[in-house]
Amino acid sequence: PRREGRNMSGILTPTSEVVKSINDAKRTKEREKKKMKEESLAKRELEQEAKTSAAKAAMDQEKTTIGGVLDGLDLEDEFDDDDDMDASLDELLGSTKVADDLFS
């Protein structure tokens, strides 16, 4: 304590055991918080991996389905219809020089 004129001042501090117990409690809370954060991060990563694998499986299934449908189609025959279309246009419009100029 110090005395300055009529006033006396002093600093009160807790004992070392109290300070130590407060610090221990604080560290324990920090460890628990860190552990919970790590667990939630691991859980999020597992969920993300599950979503990714499910999306990949769906894409593979879709590719297989589309591939099966495309294998069943005979696309070569569809593109050969142009000659038939030209012939039907000639029948409808007639074979005139003006019509030939419009569609050539």
C-alpha positions as a LaTeX table, in Angstrom:
\begin{tabular}{lrrr}
\hline
Residue & $x$ (\AA) & $y$ (\AA) & $z$ (\AA) \\
\hline
Pro1 & 0.00 & 0.00 & 0.00 \\
Arg2 & 1.01 & 3.53 & $-0.70$ \\
Arg3 & $-0.12$ & 6.57 & 1.03 \\
Glu4 & $-0.57$ & 9.82 & $-0.81$ \\
Gly5 & $-1.74$ & 12.48 & 1.46 \\
Arg6 & $-5.02$ & 11.46 & 2.95 \\
Asn7 & $-5.67$ & 8.69 & 0.37 \\
Met8 & $-4.38$ & 5.17 & 0.56 \\
Ser9 & $-4.28$ & 2.91 & $-2.53$ \\
Gly10 & $-3.65$ & $-0.76$ & $-2.91$ \\
Ile11 & $-3.98$ & $-3.51$ & $-5.57$ \\
Leu12 & $-5.89$ & $-6.69$ & $-4.75$ \\
Thr13 & $-5.07$ & $-9.81$ & $-6.77$ \\
Pro14 & $-6.44$ & $-13.32$ & $-6.48$ \\
Thr15 & $-4.21$ & $-16.06$ & $-5.18$ \\
Ser16 & $-2.16$ & $-18.14$ & $-7.59$ \\
Glu17 & $-4.48$ & $-21.17$ & $-7.13$ \\
Val18 & $-7.50$ & $-19.15$ & $-8.27$ \\
Val19 & $-5.64$ & $-17.80$ & $-11.31$ \\
Lys20 & $-4.44$ & $-21.31$ & $-12.18$ \\
Ser21 & $-7.95$ & $-22.81$ & $-11.95$ \\
Ile22 & $-9.38$ & $-20.02$ & $-14.14$ \\
Asn23 & $-6.68$ & $-20.60$ & $-16.77$ \\
Asp24 & $-7.24$ & $-24.38$ & $-16.67$ \\
Ala25 & $-10.98$ & $-23.93$ & $-17.19$ \\
Lys26 & $-10.28$ & $-21.54$ & $-20.07$ \\
Arg27 & $-7.89$ & $-24.02$ & $-21.75$ \\
Thr28 & $-10.40$ & $-26.87$ & $-21.30$ \\
Lys29 & $-13.12$ & $-24.83$ & $-23.03$ \\
Glu30 & $-10.73$ & $-23.98$ & $-25.88$ \\
Arg31 & $-9.82$ & $-27.67$ & $-26.34$ \\
Glu32 & $-13.48$ & $-28.69$ & $-26.39$ \\
Lys33 & $-14.27$ & $-25.97$ & $-28.88$ \\
Lys34 & $-11.37$ & $-27.05$ & $-31.10$ \\
Lys35 & $-12.43$ & $-30.69$ & $-30.88$ \\
Met36 & $-16.04$ & $-29.83$ & $-31.83$ \\
Lys37 & $-14.78$ & $-27.75$ & $-34.76$ \\
Glu38 & $-12.63$ & $-30.64$ & $-36.01$ \\
Glu39 & $-15.55$ & $-33.06$ & $-35.70$ \\
Ser40 & $-17.90$ & $-30.76$ & $-37.61$ \\
Leu41 & $-15.26$ & $-30.27$ & $-40.31$ \\
Ala42 & $-14.82$ & $-34.03$ & $-40.67$ \\
Lys43 & $-18.61$ & $-34.47$ & $-40.82$ \\
Arg44 & $-18.91$ & $-31.80$ & $-43.54$ \\
Glu45 & $-16.13$ & $-33.45$ & $-45.54$ \\
Leu46 & $-17.90$ & $-36.83$ & $-45.34$ \\
Glu47 & $-21.18$ & $-35.26$ & $-46.45$ \\
Gln48 & $-19.41$ & $-33.51$ & $-49.35$ \\
Glu49 & $-17.77$ & $-36.79$ & $-50.42$ \\
Ala50 & $-21.14$ & $-38.54$ & $-50.26$ \\
Lys51 & $-22.74$ & $-35.84$ & $-52.42$ \\
Thr52 & $-19.88$ & $-36.01$ & $-54.91$ \\
Ser53 & $-20.03$ & $-39.79$ & $-55.18$ \\
Ala54 & $-23.84$ & $-39.72$ & $-55.53$ \\
Ala55 & $-23.60$ & $-37.11$ & $-58.28$ \\
Lys56 & $-20.91$ & $-39.11$ & $-60.05$ \\
Ala57 & $-22.99$ & $-42.29$ & $-59.84$ \\
Ala58 & $-26.00$ & $-40.43$ & $-61.25$ \\
Met59 & $-23.90$ & $-39.08$ & $-64.12$ \\
Asp60 & $-22.56$ & $-42.56$ & $-64.87$ \\
Gln61 & $-26.11$ & $-43.94$ & $-64.85$ \\
Glu62 & $-27.25$ & $-41.15$ & $-67.15$ \\
Lys63 & $-24.35$ & $-41.77$ & $-69.54$ \\
Thr64 & $-25.19$ & $-45.46$ & $-69.62$ \\
Thr65 & $-28.86$ & $-44.73$ & $-70.28$ \\
Ile66 & $-28.12$ & $-42.16$ & $-72.99$ \\
Gly67 & $-25.51$ & $-44.44$ & $-74.51$ \\
Gly68 & $-28.02$ & $-47.30$ & $-74.65$ \\
Val69 & $-30.61$ & $-45.08$ & $-76.32$ \\
Leu70 & $-28.12$ & $-43.72$ & $-78.81$ \\
Asp71 & $-26.89$ & $-47.21$ & $-79.65$ \\
Gly72 & $-30.45$ & $-48.22$ & $-80.50$ \\
Leu73 & $-30.90$ & $-45.32$ & $-82.93$ \\
Asp74 & $-29.82$ & $-45.62$ & $-86.53$ \\
Leu75 & $-28.73$ & $-42.05$ & $-87.21$ \\
Glu76 & $-27.34$ & $-42.74$ & $-90.67$ \\
Asp77 & $-30.78$ & $-43.37$ & $-92.13$ \\
Glu78 & $-32.18$ & $-40.10$ & $-90.75$ \\
Phe79 & $-29.72$ & $-37.97$ & $-92.67$ \\
Asp80 & $-30.51$ & $-39.76$ & $-95.95$ \\
Asp81 & $-34.01$ & $-38.20$ & $-95.99$ \\
Asp82 & $-32.66$ & $-35.01$ & $-97.58$ \\
Asp83 & $-32.94$ & $-36.51$ & $-101.06$ \\
Asp84 & $-36.58$ & $-37.47$ & $-100.43$ \\
Met85 & $-37.31$ & $-33.95$ & $-99.18$ \\
Asp86 & $-35.76$ & $-32.37$ & $-102.27$ \\
Ala87 & $-37.85$ & $-34.63$ & $-104.49$ \\
Ser88 & $-41.06$ & $-33.73$ & $-102.64$ \\
Leu89 & $-40.24$ & $-30.01$ & $-102.94$ \\
Asp90 & $-39.77$ & $-30.42$ & $-106.67$ \\
Glu91 & $-43.16$ & $-32.14$ & $-106.89$ \\
Leu92 & $-44.91$ & $-29.40$ & $-104.90$ \\
Leu93 & $-43.32$ & $-26.37$ & $-106.49$ \\
Gly94 & $-42.67$ & $-27.71$ & $-109.88$ \\
Ser95 & $-39.36$ & $-27.61$ & $-111.59$ \\
Thr96 & $-39.12$ & $-24.02$ & $-112.72$ \\
Lys97 & $-36.10$ & $-21.83$ & $-113.06$ \\
Val98 & $-37.47$ & $-19.32$ & $-110.48$ \\
Ala99 & $-38.05$ & $-22.05$ & $-107.88$ \\
Asp100 & $-34.63$ & $-23.54$ & $-108.54$ \\
Asp101 & $-33.03$ & $-20.12$ & $-107.96$ \\
Leu102 & $-34.92$ & $-19.62$ & $-104.66$ \\
Phe103 & $-33.85$ & $-22.92$ & $-103.11$ \\
Ser104 & $-30.32$ & $-23.23$ & $-104.39$ \\
\hline
\end{tabular}
